[in-house]
Amino acid sequence: MATKTDVKETYYESIIRHGYSRRDFMKFATYITAYMGLETSMVGQVAKALETTYRVPVIWEHFQECTCCSESFIRSDHPIVSEILLDKISLDYTLTLMAASGHQAEAAKKAIQQAGI
C-alpha cells in the first residue's frame, strides 16, 4: 500500500518548489536557528538538516479525545489545512480525515510504523 511518505521531498525541495530562492531558504534557516536559541555558527548545520530531512510523517491518534481537536484544526483559516497537510507535514494516518477505514486504515498505519521514519 502506497503512502504519502513513499514520495519523499525535503524541506528545501518544498521551499524551492514554492518559488522561494536559495537566499530566502538561508533566511529561513537563520530564523529557525534563532528561534531554537542556537548560536549563529549553527546556521549551516540547520540549513544542511533542512536540505536532507524529509517532511515529518504524522500518525494522529485520538485515544480519549472526542475528535474536536481535529475539527478545530480542519476549521482553522490561517494557515489553511491544505497548506499544512500538503506542504509542511505528511499526515499519513488519522481516522477523522483519511478515506481508508478498518483493515485498510490499520494496514496503512502498520506500514508507516514499520518504515521507521
N, C-alpha and C positions, 0 to 999 in steps of 0.2 A: 504494500500500500504506500503510495507516494504521499509525502507530507510537504509542507511549505519549506521545511529545512533541507529538503533534497536539493533545492536550487539555492545555492549559497551566495550571499552578497555581503561584502564587508561594509562597515560604516562608511569608509572612504568612498567605495564604489557607489553607495547610495547617495552620498552628498554630491559627488561629481555628476551622477545621472540626473540629479535635480537642477543642474545648471550652475552650481557654485564652482568657483575657481579653486586652484590649489592654495592661493593666498587666503581665501575665505576658510578653507579647511584648516589651515595653520592657525588662523584667529580662533576658530572653534576649539582646536586642541589647546591653545593658550588659555581660553576661558575655562575649559574643563579642568585644566591643571590648577588654575587659581581657585576654582570652586572646591576642589578636593583638598586645598590647603597645602599643595606640594610646592617645592622650590621651583623657580623658573628654569633651572637646569634640567628639570624633568619633562619639559615640553616635548622634546624629541622622542622620549620613550612613550609618552602618551600618544603622540601622533603615530608612532610605529604600531602601537597596540590598536589604534583605530583603523589603521590600514590593513591589519592582518586578522582582526577579530570579526567574526560573523555576528549578524543580528542575533539577539538573545532569544532562544526558543522558550516559550512560556507554556506551562501547564497550569491552568487556573482551576483549582479545586474549590468547591463551595463548602464542604464539610457541614457546619451547623448554621450557615447563613441562609437567608431566605431569597437569595438572588437579587436583593435590592442594590448591592454593590455593583453588580453587572448592569442593572438597569440605570443606575446613576451614571456609570461610565458610558453607556450607549447614548444617553441623552445629553452628554456634555457638548458644548458648542465651541470650545477652544482648549486644546486642539481638537479637531474633529476626529471622530472614531476611526474613520478610514485612514487618516494620516498616521495614527498610532499603529494600527493593525497592519498596514501595508508598507510603511516606511521605517518605523522605529523598532518594532519587535516582531517576532514571529509567533503569534498566538496559535499554537498548534492543537491545543485541547481546551475546550470549555463547553460544558454541557448546554449552557444557555445559548451560545452563538453558533455552535457547529451544526452542520447538516446531518452528519452521521449520528446514529444512536445505537444503543445496545451493543452487540458484539463488534460492530464496525468501529464504534467510538472507543471501546476498550482496546481493540487491536491497534488503533492509531496511538493511543496513549502508551501502550506497551512498546511500540516501535520507537517512539520518541525517547522513552526511558532507556531502552537498550542501546540506542545510538550514543548515549552517554555524553551528549553535548552540553 
